[in-house]
Amino acid sequence: MSQSLTQTRYTISEVEARTGLTQHTLRWYERIGLMPHVDRSHSGQRRFSDKDLDWLAFVGKLRATGMSVADMVRYAGLVREGGHTVDERRELLERTRREVRTRITELTDALAVLDYKIDMYAAKPAPHHAAPADSAPMNATPVNAVAGKVRP
């Protein structure tokens, strides 16, 4: 028997359980073109393949990057168009990677501020008669983070 005839197929409920995506979201992905064609059973029920689950995992990673739905749909369309779109797909992913790296830098800076505040609280308790340490505006806290260190 060929592999395609023996390949595992999943119902939409099983995919929901495996991915955490709601059935509504799965149908919406298919409707907007983010999900490639999903096979149907003889009764019209969706039957997802392992390849579909791999694609959904990839889409989940794209979502985690903050890529817009429009860009994800564009990427999916480029994949369907074929190999001649590889350069455009790469450019889209490279742009997203740059955006992710920028956000990582911003989050690293924000984490350094949190670490500074937490260390400040751990080092000395606030006196009962003084204003709380949090009363100073956030920009009064050293925020120039470099390699996890906070500089004044």
BELQUIHU-V587140 format. One record per residue. N is the residue number from 1. RES is the residue in three letters. D_FIRST is the distance of its C-alpha to the first C-alpha in Angstrom with 2 decimals. Layout:
BEGIN
<<N;RES;D_FIRST> <N;RES;D_FIRST>>
END
This chain:
BEGIN
<<1;MET;0.00> <2;SER;3.79> <3;GLN;6.57> <4;SER;8.37> <5;LEU;6.66> <6;THR;7.15> <7;GLN;10.32> <8;THR;13.49> <9;ARG;15.79> <10;TYR;19.50> <11;THR;22.24> <12;ILE;25.44> <13;SER;27.19> <14;GLU;24.80> <15;VAL;25.22> <16;GLU;28.94> <17;ALA;29.02> <18;ARG;27.11> <19;THR;29.07> <20;GLY;32.39> <21;LEU;32.30> <22;THR;33.42> <23;GLN;31.46> <24;HIS;34.29> <25;THR;33.83> <26;LEU;30.08> <27;ARG;30.86> <28;TRP;33.75> <29;TYR;31.71> <30;GLU;29.40> <31;ARG;32.48> <32;ILE;34.38> <33;GLY;31.55> <34;LEU;31.14> <35;MET;27.62> <36;PRO;25.19> <37;HIS;23.47> <38;VAL;21.78> <39;ASP;19.03> <40;ARG;20.22> <41;SER;19.00> <42;HIS;19.92> <43;SER;23.26> <44;GLY;23.94> <45;GLN;23.55> <46;ARG;22.61> <47;ARG;19.30> <48;PHE;19.68> <49;SER;17.13> <50;ASP;17.91> <51;LYS;18.99> <52;ASP;21.36> <53;LEU;22.76> <54;ASP;23.40> <55;TRP;25.20> <56;LEU;27.23> <57;ALA;28.25> <58;PHE;29.44> <59;VAL;31.32> <60;GLY;32.91> <61;LYS;34.20> <62;LEU;35.58> <63;ARG;37.29> <64;ALA;38.77> <65;THR;40.31> <66;GLY;42.14> <67;MET;40.46> <68;SER;41.35> <69;VAL;38.86> <70;ALA;39.87> <71;ASP;39.00> <72;MET;35.64> <73;VAL;34.88> <74;ARG;36.19> <75;TYR;33.96> <76;ALA;30.85> <77;GLY;31.96> <78;LEU;32.45> <79;VAL;28.94> <80;ARG;27.62> <81;GLU;30.06> <82;GLY;28.46> <83;GLY;29.57> <84;HIS;33.07> <85;THR;33.97> <86;VAL;33.49> <87;ASP;37.27> <88;GLU;37.99> <89;ARG;35.38> <90;ARG;36.90> <91;GLU;40.38> <92;LEU;39.48> <93;LEU;38.09> <94;GLU;41.10> <95;ARG;43.49> <96;THR;41.85> <97;ARG;42.10> <98;ARG;45.82> <99;GLU;46.35> <100;VAL;44.66> <101;ARG;46.85> <102;THR;49.91> <103;ARG;49.05> <104;ILE;48.49> <105;THR;51.96> <106;GLU;53.47> <107;LEU;51.85> <108;THR;53.00> <109;ASP;56.51> <110;ALA;56.33> <111;LEU;55.13> <112;ALA;58.10> <113;VAL;60.45> <114;LEU;58.94> <115;ASP;59.20> <116;TYR;62.80> <117;LYS;63.70> <118;ILE;62.06> <119;ASP;63.80> <120;MET;67.05> <121;TYR;66.79> <122;ALA;65.91> <123;ALA;68.84> <124;LYS;71.65> <125;PRO;72.05> <126;ALA;73.57> <127;PRO;77.24> <128;HIS;78.02> <129;HIS;80.62> <130;ALA;78.76> <131;ALA;76.46> <132;PRO;72.80> <133;ALA;71.04> <134;ASP;68.69> <135;SER;71.61> <136;ALA;71.50> <137;PRO;69.33> <138;MET;65.99> <139;ASN;67.30> <140;ALA;70.00> <141;THR;67.40> <142;PRO;66.56> <143;VAL;63.24> <144;ASN;62.80> <145;ALA;59.92> <146;VAL;59.02> <147;ALA;56.63> <148;GLY;57.19> <149;LYS;61.00> <150;VAL;63.23> <151;ARG;66.21> <152;PRO;69.28>>
END
